[in-house]
Amino acid sequence: MRRILDRYIFREIASTWLGVTMVLLLILLTNQFARVLGDVAKGKLPKGAAMDVIALSAAQYLTILVPIGLFLAVMLALGRLYRDSEMPAMMACRVGPSGVYRPLLWLLVPLVGAVAWLSLDLAPRALLAVERVGAEARRQADLASIEPGRFTQVGPENAVVYGERISADGQMENVFLQRQIGEGDIEVVVAKRGEQIDSDDPDIRFLVLHEGRRYEGVPGTAEFRVVEFLEHGIPYRLPGVDPPEPTPRVMTLAGLMRAGAAEHVAEIQWRIGIPIATIILGILAVPLSRTQPREGRYGRIAIGLLIFIIYLNMLSASKAWIEQGTVSPALGLWWVHAAALALGLGMLAFQNGFHKRLRS
């Protein structure tokens, strides 16, 4: 009997957690997808890097969404059991508090391990990868950002390129190019077709034009040289971009410990605090989920979200205080976790009648 109830409560919480987490992740990724598409449209990011950025963003989002999903899942799943009078029926069958804590622990332990891995290792590496993708995208975005029917300014020479149509494989039709090639001289090229070709040098590409004319001379004068060609290659040096500065958010845990500055200590405590917060949120959700059969469905959810927002804001404020030197690193974020844990344990003790046992 006990095993059946354990599996039932576990499935209820686990399925709710999966649904809540996936919905929240989908919302955030949809928003991120819109931002990435905007960057692609503006030429700040090549099309090929868009999905990489979205996939790497998912790893960062999950670091926060897994604890939030667990908190909401416990409140929703256990709250439904209370509203449908299933929990009182279980208690009538002598299912004590351990009957709730045990299946919750089955889910909590692997989730805390996953969050610890995300927070301490994967999320910082994903953020660093996003910054590197962005830096490389800025370096290569000039040629990759050419869009059909639009004049695009590319390169340090401020060349202007136009392609009437561009196929999926990058083939351009009816190409126009203008660039400055010397003091006062400009080059104008008109061609039927064009394409980009890599060279042996990773910093240099060629814009190869086919079947066109090349005009070279000084604007405002009649001294222009006209050359017809079947194929004309224009070398293009990709602009140099400095690598991103290593901020505490992208540094490894070992690197943060070696640095030892206040901002690095704050980042260490923040990363360690996320799996700790997952445990505390799981504890807080149990007493907050207890509702009466006639009580509103979302009344406790609103209270729970308020507690979560206060908890998260106090963690963020304490992190800033450590960086500013207002709070000692020894106190750090730990006092916030301790206060939240005391609140959760206090509510559990009150609901389980421990205060009455102490009085007696």
HUGISUL-V974688 format. One record per residue. N is the residue number from 1. RES is the residue in three letters. SS is DSSP state (a for helix, b for strand, c for the rest). PSI is psi in whole degrees, 0 to 359 (999 if undefined). BURIAL is + if it has 16 or more other ideal C-beta (glycine too) atoms within 10 Angstrom, else -. Layout:
BEGIN
n->[N:N]
res->[RES:RES]
ss->[SS:SS]
psi->[PSI:PSI]
burial->[BURIAL:BURIAL]
END
This chain:
BEGIN
n->[1:2:3:4:5:6:7:8:9:10:11:12:13:14:15:16:17:18:19:20:21:22:23:24:25:26:27:28:29:30:31:32:33:34:35:36:37:38:39:40:41:42:43:44:45:46:47:48:49:50:51:52:53:54:55:56:57:58:59:60:61:62:63:64:65:66:67:68:69:70:71:72:73:74:75:76:77:78:79:80:81:82:83:84:85:86:87:88:89:90:91:92:93:94:95:96:97:98:99:100:101:102:103:104:105:106:107:108:109:110:111:112:113:114:115:116:117:118:119:120:121:122:123:124:125:126:127:128:129:130:131:132:133:134:135:136:137:138:139:140:141:142:143:144:145:146:147:148:149:150:151:152:153:154:155:156:157:158:159:160:161:162:163:164:165:166:167:168:169:170:171:172:173:174:175:176:177:178:179:180:181:182:183:184:185:186:187:188:189:190:191:192:193:194:195:196:197:198:199:200:201:202:203:204:205:206:207:208:209:210:211:212:213:214:215:216:217:218:219:220:221:222:223:224:225:226:227:228:229:230:231:232:233:234:235:236:237:238:239:240:241:242:243:244:245:246:247:248:249:250:251:252:253:254:255:256:257:258:259:260:261:262:263:264:265:266:267:268:269:270:271:272:273:274:275:276:277:278:279:280:281:282:283:284:285:286:287:288:289:290:291:292:293:294:295:296:297:298:299:300:301:302:303:304:305:306:307:308:309:310:311:312:313:314:315:316:317:318:319:320:321:322:323:324:325:326:327:328:329:330:331:332:333:334:335:336:337:338:339:340:341:342:343:344:345:346:347:348:349:350:351:352:353:354:355:356:357:358:359:360]
res->[MET:ARG:ARG:ILE:LEU:ASP:ARG:TYR:ILE:PHE:ARG:GLU:ILE:ALA:SER:THR:TRP:LEU:GLY:VAL:THR:MET:VAL:LEU:LEU:LEU:ILE:LEU:LEU:THR:ASN:GLN:PHE:ALA:ARG:VAL:LEU:GLY:ASP:VAL:ALA:LYS:GLY:LYS:LEU:PRO:LYS:GLY:ALA:ALA:MET:ASP:VAL:ILE:ALA:LEU:SER:ALA:ALA:GLN:TYR:LEU:THR:ILE:LEU:VAL:PRO:ILE:GLY:LEU:PHE:LEU:ALA:VAL:MET:LEU:ALA:LEU:GLY:ARG:LEU:TYR:ARG:ASP:SER:GLU:MET:PRO:ALA:MET:MET:ALA:CYS:ARG:VAL:GLY:PRO:SER:GLY:VAL:TYR:ARG:PRO:LEU:LEU:TRP:LEU:LEU:VAL:PRO:LEU:VAL:GLY:ALA:VAL:ALA:TRP:LEU:SER:LEU:ASP:LEU:ALA:PRO:ARG:ALA:LEU:LEU:ALA:VAL:GLU:ARG:VAL:GLY:ALA:GLU:ALA:ARG:ARG:GLN:ALA:ASP:LEU:ALA:SER:ILE:GLU:PRO:GLY:ARG:PHE:THR:GLN:VAL:GLY:PRO:GLU:ASN:ALA:VAL:VAL:TYR:GLY:GLU:ARG:ILE:SER:ALA:ASP:GLY:GLN:MET:GLU:ASN:VAL:PHE:LEU:GLN:ARG:GLN:ILE:GLY:GLU:GLY:ASP:ILE:GLU:VAL:VAL:VAL:ALA:LYS:ARG:GLY:GLU:GLN:ILE:ASP:SER:ASP:ASP:PRO:ASP:ILE:ARG:PHE:LEU:VAL:LEU:HIS:GLU:GLY:ARG:ARG:TYR:GLU:GLY:VAL:PRO:GLY:THR:ALA:GLU:PHE:ARG:VAL:VAL:GLU:PHE:LEU:GLU:HIS:GLY:ILE:PRO:TYR:ARG:LEU:PRO:GLY:VAL:ASP:PRO:PRO:GLU:PRO:THR:PRO:ARG:VAL:MET:THR:LEU:ALA:GLY:LEU:MET:ARG:ALA:GLY:ALA:ALA:GLU:HIS:VAL:ALA:GLU:ILE:GLN:TRP:ARG:ILE:GLY:ILE:PRO:ILE:ALA:THR:ILE:ILE:LEU:GLY:ILE:LEU:ALA:VAL:PRO:LEU:SER:ARG:THR:GLN:PRO:ARG:GLU:GLY:ARG:TYR:GLY:ARG:ILE:ALA:ILE:GLY:LEU:LEU:ILE:PHE:ILE:ILE:TYR:LEU:ASN:MET:LEU:SER:ALA:SER:LYS:ALA:TRP:ILE:GLU:GLN:GLY:THR:VAL:SER:PRO:ALA:LEU:GLY:LEU:TRP:TRP:VAL:HIS:ALA:ALA:ALA:LEU:ALA:LEU:GLY:LEU:GLY:MET:LEU:ALA:PHE:GLN:ASN:GLY:PHE:HIS:LYS:ARG:LEU:ARG:SER]
ss->[c:a:a:a:a:a:a:a:a:a:a:a:a:a:a:a:a:a:a:a:a:a:a:a:a:a:a:a:a:a:a:a:a:a:a:a:a:a:a:a:a:c:c:c:c:c:a:a:a:a:a:a:a:a:a:a:a:a:a:a:a:a:a:a:a:a:a:a:a:a:a:a:a:a:a:a:a:a:a:a:a:a:a:c:c:a:a:a:a:a:a:a:c:c:c:c:c:a:a:a:a:a:a:a:a:a:a:a:a:a:a:a:a:a:a:a:a:a:a:a:a:a:a:a:a:a:a:a:a:a:a:a:a:a:a:a:a:a:a:a:a:a:a:a:c:c:c:b:c:c:c:b:b:b:c:c:c:c:b:b:b:b:b:b:b:b:c:c:c:c:c:b:b:b:b:b:b:b:b:b:c:c:c:c:b:b:b:b:b:b:b:b:b:b:b:b:b:b:c:c:c:c:c:b:b:b:b:b:b:b:b:b:b:b:b:b:b:b:c:c:c:c:c:b:b:b:b:b:b:b:b:b:b:b:b:b:b:c:c:c:c:c:c:c:c:c:c:a:a:a:c:c:a:a:a:a:a:a:a:c:c:a:a:a:a:a:a:a:a:a:a:a:a:a:a:a:a:a:a:a:a:a:a:a:a:a:a:a:c:c:c:c:c:c:c:c:c:c:a:a:a:a:a:a:a:a:a:a:a:a:a:a:a:a:a:a:a:a:a:a:a:a:a:a:c:c:c:c:c:c:c:c:c:a:a:a:a:a:a:a:a:a:a:a:a:a:a:a:a:a:a:c:c:a:a:a:a:a:a:c]
psi->[314:319:322:315:321:313:323:312:321:313:321:313:315:316:322:318:315:316:314:314:317:321:314:320:319:320:313:319:327:318:318:322:320:319:318:318:323:319:322:317:327:357:10:344:131:154:324:340:353:311:328:316:318:318:318:327:327:321:321:318:320:333:324:327:328:312:317:316:320:316:311:324:317:316:317:315:309:326:321:322:323:316:324:9:19:322:315:325:321:318:327:336:20:34:107:189:329:336:340:318:324:306:329:322:325:323:324:319:308:327:321:320:318:318:321:317:317:312:317:335:299:314:315:321:323:319:319:319:322:318:323:321:319:319:316:326:319:328:323:2:338:299:327:341:1:126:150:137:12:140:127:130:126:153:163:339:2:43:148:125:140:134:126:319:145:123:174:330:12:5:126:147:145:72:140:135:137:133:159:131:0:190:103:340:143:159:128:128:132:127:157:322:160:157:161:136:132:155:179:332:119:344:358:135:164:133:106:122:146:140:76:193:148:124:130:131:194:125:141:359:167:1:79:137:131:127:127:145:156:327:132:121:131:114:144:118:124:138:145:140:128:141:149:145:136:101:161:329:334:357:151:164:319:320:321:319:325:324:306:1:168:318:330:321:318:319:320:312:326:315:316:328:338:311:328:317:328:317:314:319:324:322:316:325:332:305:330:340:348:113:162:155:326:1:150:148:325:9:312:330:318:317:317:317:323:315:318:316:317:316:310:318:323:324:315:318:318:323:316:323:324:315:326:352:9:324:139:140:334:325:312:227:354:326:328:314:319:318:317:320:317:321:314:313:324:317:321:316:320:315:329:3:22:329:327:323:323:323:324:999]
burial->[-:-:-:-:+:+:-:-:+:+:-:+:+:+:-:+:+:-:-:+:+:-:-:+:+:-:-:+:+:-:-:+:-:-:-:+:-:-:+:+:-:-:+:-:+:+:-:-:+:+:-:-:+:+:-:+:+:-:+:+:+:+:+:+:+:+:+:+:+:+:+:+:+:+:+:+:+:+:+:+:+:+:+:-:-:+:+:-:-:+:-:-:-:-:+:-:-:-:+:+:-:-:+:+:-:-:+:+:-:-:+:+:-:+:+:+:-:+:+:+:-:+:+:+:-:+:+:+:+:+:+:-:+:+:-:-:+:-:-:+:+:+:+:+:+:+:-:-:-:-:-:-:-:+:+:-:-:-:+:-:+:+:+:-:-:+:-:-:-:-:-:+:-:-:+:+:+:+:+:-:-:-:-:-:-:+:+:+:+:+:+:-:+:+:+:-:-:-:-:-:-:-:-:-:+:-:+:-:+:+:-:+:-:+:-:+:+:-:-:-:-:-:-:-:-:-:-:-:-:-:-:+:-:+:-:+:-:+:-:-:-:-:-:-:-:-:-:+:+:+:+:-:-:-:-:+:-:-:-:-:-:+:+:+:+:+:+:+:+:+:+:+:+:+:+:+:+:+:+:+:+:+:+:+:+:+:+:+:+:+:+:-:-:-:-:-:-:-:-:+:+:-:-:+:+:-:+:+:-:-:+:+:-:+:+:-:-:+:+:-:+:+:+:-:-:-:+:-:+:-:-:+:+:-:-:+:+:-:-:+:+:-:+:+:-:-:+:+:-:-:-:-:-:-:-:-:-:-:-:-]
END
